[in-house]
Amino acid sequence: MKIGFIGLGAIGAPMAHNLVAAGFDVTVWNRTADKCRALVEAGATQADTPADCVHGDLVITMLADDRALMALLDEHGLIEAMGASTVHVNMATVSIDCARRVAARHDEAERAYIAAPVLGRPDVAKAGKLQILAGGASAAIETARPALETLGARVWPAGEAPYRANVMKLATNYMLVSAVESMGEAAAMTAAYDIPPGDFLEIITSSVFAAPAYTAYAPAMTTREYDNPEGFKLALGAKDMDLALAAAHAENVPMPMGATARTRLTEAMAAGDGDKDLAALAESARRGAHIDD
């Protein structure tokens, strides 16, 4: 299978490496060309332009946000350059409005498109254990399945409309941010009673809350060390929360917990924690409670 891969960020790069390691014929492109070097050394081909990636069986895009995806489509004519049988697999987290517009443009050009956003941090991507939400025509998903099953532990069907996968991803990240915020608040409350965070967090993540949404972030809260290149940046959590709240607003769905969590994210970014792991929300809770270091 011949695959083009565009977007070699913290999650995209290990995904592309896994495809190369699995023996796929992979051509890569990234706005910062230096990020292609390690993949070329591993056996990938570096494209001169994004359009060079769209003539195989699949072109996978893993970009940061709506703006990056739309720039790729508008400035490089990605859809128009696609082969007639090529499937575009968009694995990024984007807004529902963007998801619908992108799908419509593929339909107009009679090109196959699926949305396949992922659940998991960079370390999960490296292990090939992502959870993948796949929305789109079943035939297109089946074409992409060998690659998706290489990248993830499971491919979850999200329906024929691609945007449904994006809705599920935003809802998941909404719950994740809310969970980390509540854990940070609880850890601050116990700290106010002179209970070290680790004493409390070890108990809850080994019992009532023994789930990845908690276990992945409790260690950083315990050590209070949040500079984790393998983590989920707090600023990205804020971006996803904004997208989730916008999607909810569009359908008149009240999400009051999200508004509270978004305020805490704003406080954290104002304190300079935007590039830190999402677990740094715990520090906002400590500051709010005036807990000394």
Secondary structure by P-SEA (a helix, b strand, c coil): cbbbbccccccaaaaaaaaaaaccbbbbbccccccaaaaaaabbbbbccccccccccbbbbbcccaaaaaaaaacccccccccccbbbbbcccccaaaaaaaaaaaaaacbbbbbbbbbccaaaaaacbbbbbbbccaaaaaaaaaaaaaaccbbbbcccccaaaaaaaaaaaaaaaaaaaaaaaaaaaaaaacccaaaaaaaaaacccccccccccccccccccccccccccaaaaaaaaaaaaaaaaaaccccaaaaaaaaaaaaaaaaccccccccaaaaaaaaaacccc
